[in-house]
Amino acid sequence: MEDFLDDLYPEITLETEDIIMSLSIKKDYSQIEDFNKRKEEFINDLHEFVNEFSQTPESDDFIKYFDF
């Protein structure tokens, strides 16, 4: 099943000094012809993704993981 998803959705791994995040991209950005607009749309979607996650109980649970 995972092989099927690999073929279906492109993946990207984003890494900073503090975080490694692997994403499977479901949206088809190929419909946006202009490179800069396509990139802007993707970045906006990433921001929206993070903002939505920050409002979920899962984000609270994750932060609680670091409680001692």
C-alpha positions as a LaTeX table, in Angstrom:
\begin{tabular}{lrrr}
\hline
Residue & $x$ (\AA) & $y$ (\AA) & $z$ (\AA) \\
\hline
Met1 & 0.00 & 0.00 & 0.00 \\
Glu2 & 2.82 & 2.38 & 0.82 \\
Asp3 & 4.32 & 1.92 & $-2.65$ \\
Phe4 & 1.00 & 2.94 & $-4.13$ \\
Leu5 & 0.96 & 6.14 & $-2.07$ \\
Asp6 & 4.55 & 6.88 & $-3.06$ \\
Asp7 & 3.48 & 6.80 & $-6.68$ \\
Leu8 & 0.37 & 8.83 & $-6.00$ \\
Tyr9 & 1.78 & 11.63 & $-3.85$ \\
Pro10 & 5.16 & 13.30 & $-4.20$ \\
Glu11 & 7.09 & 13.58 & $-0.96$ \\
Ile12 & 9.37 & 16.22 & 0.44 \\
Thr13 & 11.50 & 16.30 & 3.58 \\
Leu14 & 12.06 & 19.68 & 5.18 \\
Glu15 & 14.90 & 20.00 & 7.64 \\
Thr16 & 16.12 & 22.74 & 9.92 \\
Glu17 & 18.52 & 22.57 & 12.83 \\
Asp18 & 15.62 & 21.64 & 15.14 \\
Ile19 & 13.03 & 19.83 & 13.02 \\
Ile20 & 12.84 & 17.22 & 10.30 \\
Met21 & 9.42 & 17.02 & 8.69 \\
Ser22 & 8.42 & 14.59 & 5.94 \\
Leu23 & 5.36 & 15.52 & 3.92 \\
Ser24 & 3.31 & 13.77 & 1.27 \\
Ile25 & 1.78 & 16.35 & $-1.01$ \\
Lys26 & $-1.78$ & 15.65 & $-2.06$ \\
Lys27 & $-2.45$ & 18.86 & $-3.96$ \\
Asp28 & $-1.63$ & 18.99 & $-7.66$ \\
Tyr29 & 0.37 & 22.19 & $-8.16$ \\
Ser30 & 1.00 & 21.44 & $-11.82$ \\
Gln31 & $-2.11$ & 23.39 & $-12.78$ \\
Ile32 & $-0.33$ & 26.61 & $-11.80$ \\
Glu33 & 1.86 & 27.40 & $-14.77$ \\
Asp34 & 3.87 & 30.28 & $-13.35$ \\
Phe35 & 6.76 & 28.95 & $-11.24$ \\
Asn36 & 6.69 & 31.82 & $-8.72$ \\
Lys37 & 2.94 & 31.60 & $-8.24$ \\
Arg38 & 3.17 & 27.83 & $-7.84$ \\
Lys39 & 5.88 & 28.24 & $-5.21$ \\
Glu40 & 3.90 & 30.95 & $-3.43$ \\
Glu41 & 0.82 & 28.71 & $-3.37$ \\
Phe42 & 2.83 & 25.84 & $-1.91$ \\
Ile43 & 4.38 & 28.05 & 0.78 \\
Asn44 & 0.97 & 29.47 & 1.65 \\
Asp45 & $-0.38$ & 25.94 & 1.97 \\
Leu46 & 2.50 & 25.05 & 4.29 \\
His47 & 1.68 & 28.04 & 6.48 \\
Glu48 & $-1.97$ & 27.06 & 6.54 \\
Phe49 & $-1.03$ & 23.49 & 7.42 \\
Val50 & 1.04 & 24.62 & 10.41 \\
Asn51 & $-1.62$ & 27.08 & 11.54 \\
Glu52 & $-4.33$ & 24.43 & 11.37 \\
Phe53 & $-2.17$ & 21.96 & 13.26 \\
Ser54 & $-1.49$ & 24.53 & 15.98 \\
Gln55 & $-5.22$ & 24.60 & 16.72 \\
Thr56 & $-5.64$ & 20.85 & 17.19 \\
Pro57 & $-5.63$ & 18.74 & 20.34 \\
Glu58 & $-2.79$ & 16.76 & 18.77 \\
Ser59 & $-0.56$ & 19.81 & 18.86 \\
Asp60 & $-1.31$ & 20.24 & 22.57 \\
Asp61 & $-0.57$ & 16.56 & 23.15 \\
Phe62 & 2.71 & 16.88 & 21.33 \\
Ile63 & 3.81 & 19.86 & 23.42 \\
Lys64 & 2.78 & 18.04 & 26.59 \\
Tyr65 & 5.22 & 15.31 & 25.60 \\
Phe66 & 8.02 & 17.63 & 26.76 \\
Asp67 & 6.54 & 18.14 & 30.24 \\
Phe68 & 8.58 & 16.69 & 33.04 \\
\hline
\end{tabular}
